[in-house]
Structures are given as C-alpha cells and as structure tokens.
Amino acid sequence: MLGERLVAVFHSGGEYFAIDDLCPHMGASLGAGEVYEGIVTCPWHAWRFKVADGTWCDNPRIKIDSFETRVVGDEIQIRPRVVDSTAKDAKDATA
C-alpha cells in the first residue's frame, strides 16, 4: 500500500515496477494477474497493462497510475511519479 492506495509490485526483466493494483474495468487485483514480457493480464477479464508505465495495451491513450521504484537493502520502495506541471502549463500556453 501507498497511503491508502493498493499498489501491485512486479519483477520483470530484472527490474521492479509498481502500478495501481485495481483494474479500472471491474476492480480486480492486477497483482493476482500473470506477468509475461512486461505485461500483466487482469485475472478477471484479461485486460492487459504494461507494468513499466501502466499503459493499457488495447488503448495506449488510457493509463493507470504507475510508481517509481527502488531497492534499498531488502526493501522495495515506491513513490508516486512526479508530474511536471510546468511542462503541461507550457504546452497549454503554446496550443
């Protein structure tokens, strides 16, 4: 858990990744899903998400939250990704 959020942690390709645990479709635990080549499949309805960034494989415009990970000793530590609001503001200003 991160605060009160459920987070699924995966080990894939020698790295650790963390994304929201709950599938946005029906709320199944993605942590209970199968991981293959960096993609976790929801155990209920087979929605597939990239563990590296939370992208839904069937529609890359949709993402669930992903989290930065690091290993310190025998702990896997996670934190929310920092969103650079100045980059968004600059993009909005030029549009």
Backbone bond lengths (Angstrom), bond angles and torsions (degrees), N, CA, C in turn:
res aa  C-N    CA-C-N  psi(-1)  N-CA   C-N-CA  omega(-1)  CA-C   N-CA-C  phi
1 M - - - 1.449 - - 1.526 109.65 -
2 L 1.302 114.06 147.98 1.454 121.85 174.13 1.517 104.87 -123.75
3 G 1.334 116.09 103.38 1.463 118.93 -169.29 1.515 107.22 66.16
4 E 1.322 116.19 -120.63 1.465 120.03 177.05 1.519 112.32 -106.74
5 R 1.320 116.92 8.90 1.468 121.24 -179.89 1.516 110.78 -90.24
6 L 1.319 115.61 138.41 1.457 120.84 173.31 1.521 108.28 -83.27
7 V 1.319 115.91 130.13 1.456 122.35 -177.09 1.526 108.20 -126.33
8 A 1.337 115.78 135.34 1.462 121.09 176.16 1.525 108.34 -99.34
9 V 1.327 116.27 131.42 1.460 121.87 179.75 1.527 107.75 -112.20
10 F 1.331 115.14 133.38 1.459 121.08 -177.21 1.525 110.23 -126.75
11 H 1.323 115.37 150.13 1.461 121.95 172.91 1.524 105.78 -115.33
12 S 1.327 115.53 115.21 1.457 120.18 -176.83 1.524 108.98 -145.03
13 G 1.311 116.77 131.21 1.457 121.11 178.61 1.515 113.31 61.09
14 G 1.328 116.56 30.58 1.460 120.79 178.51 1.519 114.54 81.54
15 E 1.339 117.77 3.21 1.459 121.60 -179.98 1.524 110.18 -122.53
16 Y 1.337 115.32 160.24 1.453 121.57 174.86 1.530 109.47 -103.33
17 F 1.327 115.08 141.02 1.451 122.54 179.32 1.517 108.72 -135.27
18 A 1.332 116.12 153.25 1.466 120.56 178.71 1.529 108.94 -139.14
19 I 1.333 115.01 132.72 1.466 122.28 176.54 1.525 108.45 -137.05
20 D 1.336 116.32 170.05 1.463 119.78 173.88 1.521 109.04 -51.81
21 D 1.313 116.25 139.41 1.462 119.41 -179.90 1.518 111.67 -78.36
22 L 1.311 118.50 -28.29 1.459 120.55 -172.81 1.522 111.97 -91.76
23 C 1.311 115.80 125.58 1.453 121.48 175.20 1.527 108.42 -66.89
24 P 1.340 118.11 131.55 1.464 119.91 -177.78 1.530 113.75 -68.51
25 H 1.317 117.89 -14.35 1.466 120.82 -178.97 1.523 112.23 -70.12
26 M 1.331 116.56 -59.88 1.463 120.71 -177.29 1.528 113.41 -136.88
27 G 1.330 118.16 7.38 1.455 121.15 173.95 1.514 116.77 86.25
28 A 1.319 117.95 14.80 1.465 119.82 177.72 1.529 109.82 -68.21
29 S 1.317 116.00 156.29 1.460 121.43 177.81 1.520 110.10 -77.69
30 L 1.339 116.14 116.46 1.466 119.43 176.63 1.522 111.02 -69.74
31 G 1.332 117.10 -24.89 1.458 121.25 176.79 1.520 112.13 -62.36
32 A 1.322 117.16 -21.13 1.461 121.83 178.10 1.525 111.72 -89.59
33 G 1.339 116.56 -2.14 1.461 120.67 -178.03 1.510 112.93 -83.17
34 E 1.307 115.21 166.61 1.466 122.49 177.31 1.527 109.34 -84.97
35 V 1.340 116.05 138.91 1.464 121.72 177.36 1.523 108.25 -111.25
36 Y 1.329 114.53 129.97 1.457 120.39 177.22 1.522 108.23 -143.39
37 E 1.317 115.81 123.51 1.462 122.80 178.83 1.535 112.88 49.07
38 G 1.330 115.20 46.65 1.458 120.65 174.17 1.516 115.42 79.92
39 I 1.329 117.72 10.98 1.461 121.69 -179.85 1.525 108.53 -125.73
40 V 1.336 115.36 129.78 1.461 120.23 176.06 1.525 108.05 -101.21
41 T 1.326 115.43 138.25 1.462 121.78 179.07 1.515 109.10 -108.03
42 C 1.324 115.97 126.04 1.464 121.38 178.94 1.530 109.14 -59.87
43 P 1.334 117.70 132.58 1.457 120.12 -176.53 1.535 114.07 -70.93
44 W 1.325 118.68 -16.83 1.468 120.09 -178.04 1.523 113.47 -88.81
45 H 1.325 118.00 -51.08 1.467 120.27 -172.21 1.524 113.36 -132.09
46 A 1.325 116.55 15.42 1.465 123.61 172.16 1.525 115.38 64.28
47 W 1.336 117.93 25.13 1.468 118.52 170.77 1.521 106.79 -67.66
48 R 1.329 117.67 141.00 1.458 121.92 -174.40 1.528 110.59 -117.90
49 F 1.336 115.98 134.47 1.463 122.43 -178.73 1.519 110.05 -130.27
50 K 1.342 116.12 142.29 1.455 121.02 174.29 1.525 108.13 -75.05
51 V 1.322 116.70 126.03 1.463 119.92 -177.78 1.527 111.87 -70.62
52 A 1.331 118.04 -21.54 1.466 120.90 -178.03 1.521 112.96 -71.15
53 D 1.353 117.14 -33.64 1.468 118.20 -175.99 1.533 114.79 -143.23
54 G 1.323 118.37 3.82 1.462 121.27 176.60 1.518 115.21 79.83
55 T 1.327 118.31 9.53 1.462 121.17 -179.28 1.531 110.58 -69.35
56 W 1.335 115.53 133.74 1.464 121.19 175.24 1.522 106.77 -75.64
57 C 1.306 118.08 124.11 1.462 122.15 -173.55 1.524 113.45 -65.73
58 D 1.320 118.22 -27.39 1.465 121.09 -177.97 1.527 113.35 -86.38
59 N 1.321 117.63 -13.30 1.458 121.92 177.11 1.522 107.68 -154.70
60 P 1.324 118.55 90.97 1.468 122.35 -173.76 1.526 114.73 -61.50
61 R 1.329 118.08 -10.37 1.464 119.64 176.24 1.526 111.73 -75.72
62 I 1.328 116.26 -14.18 1.466 120.94 -178.62 1.522 108.76 -106.44
63 K 1.337 115.19 131.21 1.462 121.01 178.96 1.526 109.69 -135.95
64 I 1.316 114.39 150.47 1.455 119.86 166.29 1.522 106.39 -100.87
65 D 1.319 116.78 164.86 1.462 119.93 -177.12 1.524 111.38 -65.59
66 S 1.306 114.07 143.13 1.460 121.02 173.70 1.520 107.55 -122.12
67 F 1.313 115.53 163.30 1.454 121.37 -172.57 1.518 110.22 -133.36
68 E 1.322 116.18 145.27 1.461 120.45 174.42 1.524 108.12 -70.23
69 T 1.323 116.30 143.66 1.465 121.05 177.87 1.520 109.66 -127.81
70 R 1.313 114.27 152.63 1.461 120.73 170.35 1.522 107.25 -153.60
71 V 1.321 114.52 154.19 1.463 120.77 178.42 1.511 107.49 -107.54
72 V 1.334 115.79 125.21 1.459 123.09 177.54 1.526 106.50 -125.82
73 G 1.314 115.66 108.41 1.466 119.40 -175.85 1.519 109.14 64.19
74 D 1.335 115.74 -122.59 1.466 119.35 178.64 1.527 111.91 -104.58
75 E 1.331 117.20 18.34 1.471 121.97 178.66 1.519 110.81 -108.44
76 I 1.321 115.10 142.27 1.457 121.68 169.34 1.521 105.56 -102.41
77 Q 1.315 116.26 115.68 1.459 121.08 -177.18 1.524 108.98 -104.60
78 I 1.337 115.60 140.98 1.462 120.77 -179.99 1.516 109.44 -130.96
79 R 1.351 114.94 153.92 1.456 120.69 173.33 1.523 107.66 -153.58
80 P 1.331 116.86 155.43 1.470 119.46 179.37 1.523 110.32 -60.94
81 R 1.317 115.62 148.08 1.469 120.04 174.67 1.515 108.43 -70.05
82 V 1.316 115.89 140.98 1.456 121.54 179.31 1.527 107.66 -84.46
83 V 1.325 115.80 124.94 1.452 121.00 177.82 1.515 107.93 -93.97
84 D 1.320 116.82 126.55 1.456 121.75 179.95 1.520 108.70 -81.49
85 S 1.329 116.84 95.46 1.466 120.95 -177.54 1.519 111.74 -68.14
86 T 1.327 118.73 -23.64 1.463 119.93 178.87 1.520 110.61 -69.21
87 A 1.331 117.99 -33.74 1.459 120.67 177.31 1.529 109.75 -66.26
88 K 1.329 117.00 -41.10 1.471 120.63 178.43 1.517 109.23 -65.70
89 D 1.323 117.71 -44.66 1.461 121.04 179.94 1.524 110.87 -60.23
90 A 1.340 116.94 -40.74 1.465 121.05 179.91 1.530 110.16 -66.07
91 K 1.336 116.46 -40.26 1.457 120.15 178.89 1.521 110.58 -64.06
92 D 1.353 117.01 -43.74 1.456 121.59 179.15 1.522 111.15 -62.05
93 A 1.317 116.85 -37.11 1.465 121.00 -177.68 1.520 112.13 -69.36
94 T 1.345 116.79 -27.64 1.472 119.50 -178.51 1.507 112.31 -91.62
95 A 1.313 117.06 -9.37 1.480 120.05 -177.33 1.509 112.02 -78.20
